[in-house]
Structures are given as structure tokens and as C-alpha cells.
Amino acid sequence: MKVLIVKTSSMGDVIHTLPALTDAANAFPGISFDWVVEEGFQEIPHWHPNVDKVIPIAIRRWRKNIIHTLKSGEWSRYTSDLKAESYDAIIDAQGLLKSAILVSRLANGTSYGLDKASAKEPLASHFYDHGIRVSKQLHAVERIRQLFAQALHYPLTEEKGNFSIRQHFQTDHSLDTPYLVFQHSTTRFDKHWPEAYWASLISITGNAGWDIKLPWGNHEEKARAERLAQQHRHVEVLPKLSLSEVAGIIAKASACVSVDTGLSHLAAALDTPNVILFGPTDPGLVGGYGKNQYCLEAKDYPANKIDIEPKIFAPLTPEIVWNKLQSLITPTN
């Protein structure tokens, strides 16, 4: 069986799709997948053992200069790759008009997607051969697992979904010095845990004997990492890395502390213990899915008068985070 997956972005959404592939592979040994994904995330599908070909798409970049996209031949190469195979099923897990029109209707095969009551953009459902109803009250991972199971007609087990990517990064690191990864960067200001809190947590963990690694993805994030590392010799600001290289670092970490960001979902997919810090967002349907994933919400702690930004995070102090982190990294007999 050959299946085309349509899940283009964002990082967390792409990662959330992986357990559905594992379910399908368990139901149909020998199944293989091609995957249409935004070019910035094209490394991720390669990590799953049942993905054959990755077809990058660049909707975000193409729409900025449509004429150049057409003249450069990029569009024709994309459509040629898309139409080169006849698929037993095309599963659009994105549920958007752009994914339905630019992929599902162009590829060869019977298409499946969320119906109008389930899709983020209900109009997208009109472009599928079969619309599938999936509750919006399920975690994002479980929604996609349900979509795949109904499209390909296999029963889901009650077991938690398996991302099946940790083995891709499995190496012998018995001689490595144990370390923690602090994933301090996200897209919205109000989702950032205060920089002063990060500095305090680094001091606490450093005094406890831990080395810290700080990843970054742009100049602003790098500058924050360098500020945090200035007064702490046990902190390493990582170099500019590919997504696969960052995943390798996270896979070998003893634990992570993360804000609400794509890399926190990557830690979950790699089964790396992770404390995830939530302020304005709700972890209910998109929080850490996997082993040893712990969400701390600022709203669950008493308000205080600490003058810090963003204010929403004031109650979620470094001491609270350290107490939870300790429970993950302290050996038990």
C-alpha cells in the first residue's frame, strides 16, 4: 500500500502526525508513505522508518512572488513530483483550503480529509472524495490517529501513540557528560518565560552540577542565549544547527525545560523527559504528548507581586520549575 500524507506545517503539527504512521504500519506491514511538507520541516518525515519520499512545498515563499515561482520552474517540478505516483490513498491531515487545493486535488488517488464539522477550514472538506468526522475535543495526536484509522480502515488500539523516531537518533552516549536542554525561544512575547527566571533556573541547576545547552534559531534567540550564558560557565550556547542536529542533542539530554514551542513537541516525540511552561496558551489539546511530559501552567499557582514580564508568568517561579525538574532527573532505586 502506498499513501500520500499532506501535513505541511507547523513543526508541532508535523510531529503530531508521526504516531498515525506507526499505527498504519502496524496494521499493514510493508505500507509506505510519501509526504508533502513545508520545505522548512522536510527533515522531520525522513526520521520515520515508513516514509519513502518527501515532497517539499513552499507555500509561504511561493505566494510572495507567484510570477517567479512559475518562471523558475519550481511549480512544475513540484507538480511533477506530486503526480509521479498513483496512491492507494491521499490523507490530508492539514484540513485547510490551501492543502486541499494545492495537494489533494492535484495528486493521483482517492482523497480523505476531515469533514466540514471537523476541519479547521470547513470549505476544505468539499475537495476530498471522502470526508471523515473526528471530534475536536481530542488531543491533536489522537485526532490524526483517528483520521488515518478511518481512512485506511483499521482499528486503533488503546495504547498511546508511538512517534517511532527515537531510534533514528539512538547512539551510544554512555561516556557523555549528562546535560539538560533549556528551550527558551518561542514566537510570541507572552509565551516566553521571563529571561530573569531562566537565569535563576540556570544558576540553580548549575549549582546542582548540571551542564546546560541552549539552542536557538534566529539572531534574537541567539542573543538571549548568549546573555543567559555570560555569567554561567556550565552553559553552552549551541552553534547554528539543522533540525536533525537539534533533535540529536535533545535525544541525548537527561531532560528539557521548554516553553510552548515546536521544539517542546520534538522532545516529546523523542521521549526525552520535559517540563513545559504554559502562560497564555492551554495545553489541553496540544500539550506534550509522550512519556514523561509535564505541563506547568502559570494560572495554577498563586498570584504574586513580582515585577516581571510577561506578567502572566510571574506565579510560575524558577523554584517551582526546579522542583518538577528534580523529580525527572533524580535517580530512583
N, C-alpha and C positions, 0 to 999 in steps of 0.2 A: 504494500500500500504506500502510495506517495501523496503527501498532504502539503499544501501551501499554507503557511501561517502569515497572517497580517497583524502585526503588532509593532508599530513604528516608533513610538515614544510614550512616555519619558523613560529615564533609566529605571525607576522603580516599577513602572508598568511592564516594561520588557522583562525584568527579572521575575515579576509576579506570574508570568506566563510559563516559566520553566517547569513547574510541577505538573502541569497538564500534559506536557510531552512525556514525562516519565509515566504517568497514568496510561497514556495511549500505548507506549512501548511495552508496558507490562501486559496490556490486553492483546496487543498484536505484535508479537516478536517479529523483527525484521522491518517494521514500519520505518519510514524515513521522512524527514521534513525539509522543505525549503522555507526560507523565512524572509519576508520583506520588512526592513527595519531602517530607521533613520541612520544616515551614514555615521553619525557620532557615536552610535551604540552598536555598530556592526560586530564588534568583538564578542559581545555577550552571547549571541546564539551559538557561536563556534564552540563554546565551552560545554554544551550539552552533547552527549555521545550520539544522539539520534538525529542531529541536524546535518544534512548533506551540503546544501548550498545556501549561502546568504546573499540576498539581493538588496544592496543598499539603495535607499531612496533619499532624496534631498529636498523635500517639500519646502522646508524653511528657507533654504538657499535659492531654490528654483523660482519661487514666487517673487523674489526680489528683482529678478531680471529674466522674465519669461523669454524674451527675444534671444538673449544669449544662450539660454538653456536649449532652445530649439536649434539655433545655428551651430552650436558647438557639437551637436550630435549626442549629447548626454541623454536627452529624452529618448531618442531612437535606440540607443544602446540599452537603456533601462527596459523599454517595452519589448525589445528582442529577447532579453534575458527572461522577462516575465512570461513570454509566450512560447519559450523554447520547450516547455514541458506540458504534458496533459496530466492534470491532477485528479486523483480519486475524490478529493475534497479540497475546498478552499475555505479556511476558517478565519473570518475577520473578527479578531478579539479586540479591535480598537473601538468599533461602534461609532465611527464618525463619518460624515459625508465624504471627507477627503479620502479616507481609506476605502470606503465602499466604491467610490467612482474611479479613483486612480489605480486601484489594485484589483479588487474583487470583480469588477466588470470587465477588466482587460485580460485577466488570466483565463486559461482554459480549464474548465472543470465546474462541478456543481458547488455553488457557494452557500455558506452558512454564516449566520451572524445573529446578533441579539435582535429580538423583535422590538416593535415600536414602544412597548411598555418597559423594556429593559435597557435599551441603548441610551447612551448619553445624548446623542442627537437622533431622535426618533425617525427623521426622514431617511437616515441611512438604511433603515430596515427595508425600504422599498427596492433597494438594489440587490438584495440577496434572493437566491432561489428558495431558501428556507430560513424563516425567522424562528428563533428559539427564545423561549421565555426563561429568564433566570432572575431570581429575587435580588433586589437591590440592597437587601439587608444582610447579605453575606459579605465576608471579607473578600477583598479583590482577588486573592488567590483562589478562593473557593468558587467564586463566580466563573472564573475562566476554566477551572476544572469541570464545572457543571456544563459549560458551553461545549467543551471538547467531548465530554462523555455523551451528551445528547446528539451531537453532530455525527459522531462515529459509532454510536450505538453500542456502548459497553457500560457495565455497571461500575459505579465508583465504590471503592472500599471506604470504611470509616476511618482508616488510618490517615494521619496528617500527610499532606503532600510533600514529596521529596524533590528538591531542586536538581539533584544529581550533577552538581558541578564541582563539589569539593575535591573529588578525585582528580579533576583536571589540574589542580594546583598542589596535589599531595606530593610533598618531597620530604626527605629525611632531614629534620631540623633538630635532632636531639642534642646537637652541640651548640645551638644558637642561644644567645642570651635572651631570656624571656623579656617581652616588652608589651606595652599597651599602645593602642592607636586611638588618638583623640580626633574625631571627625567634627571639626569645629565650623565648617562652612555650609551655608545653605543660600537659597535665592532671595528670601525675604528678610528684611531687617528684623521684624518682630518674631521671626523663628530662630534668631540667633540667641544662644545662651550668652549672657554678658561676658565680655572679654576679661573683666576683673575676676569673675567666677572661674573661668578657665585657668587663669594664672594661679589662683588659690589652689585649685584641684591639682595642678601640676606640682606645686610645692608640696602638697600633702603626699602625693604618690611618689614623688622623688625622695622625700624623707623616709618613705617606707621601702626604698630600694629599687623602685621600678624605673626602667627606661621608657621614654615616651617617643612615639613617632607621630609627626603632624603632616598629613597630606594636604595638597592644595591644587586648585585648578585654574586660577587666574591671578593676575598681579595683586588684586586687593586681598585675596585669600593668602597669597604668599607673604604679603606684608604683615598680616595679622599673625601668621605662624612665626615669622621672624621676631616680632615683638614679644610673643609668648616665650620664645626660646632664649631671648637675650640674657636673662638672669638665671637660667637653669641649665647647667652643663649636661644634665641627663636627658635633654630634649634634642631630638634630631628633626630638622626641617627636611622633609624628603625632597629629592630633586623632581623636576618635571617628569611624570611617568605616564605611560599608557594605562588604559583602564585595566588591561590584563596584568600589568605590573603592580598596580594598586591592589588588585584582587589577591595577588600572590602575597603581598605584605599583610593584608587583613587575614588571609587564611592561616598564617603562621602566628598571628598575635594571640596572646593569652586572653585578651578581652578588648572590647572597644567601648568608648563613650561617644555617643553620636547625637547630633541634633536631627531634626526631621529633614532628611536629605536622601538622595539616591544611594549614597554610599552606606547608609544605615541598612537599606534593603539588601545591599550586596553582602554586608556582614551576616545578615540573617540567612541568606541563601548559602553562605559558606559554613553555617553552623558555628560561627565564632560568637562566644558569649558577648552580649551587647546591652548596654544601658542607654536607652533612647529618651531624649529630653523633649517634652512637648509643652508648648506655651499656648499659642492661639489656635493650633490645629488639634483635631480629635483623632486619636489613634485607633478608634473603634473599628473602622472598616479598612484601614490601610496601615495599621501599625505593624511592628515587627512580627513576621510570620516565620517560625522556625524554632529550633532548640535554643533554650537559654536566652530568649529575647525579653527584656524587661522595660516596659514603658513607665516613665515617671512624668506625671502631669503636674504642672505648677499649681493648678487650681485645687489640687488635693491637699495642699499644705497651708497652714495659717498665714494670713497676710502679715507683712511686716513693713517697717518704715525705712528700709534700706534705700538710699538714693542711688538707683542704678538703672541702666537702660539695656534692653527694653524692660519696662516696669513689670510687664506680665510675668517675667521670670524671677522677680525678687524673692518670692517664697521658696523657690527651688534652689537651695543653697548648696555650695560645694560639699558641706558636711553630709547632707542628705545623699548626694550622689556618691560620695566616697563610701558611705555605709552600705549602699546597694552593691557598689563595685567590689568591695571587700568580700561580700558573700559569693561572688563569682570567681574570685582569684585566690581565695584562701583554700589550700588543700584540705580535704576531709579524709579521715581514715575509715 
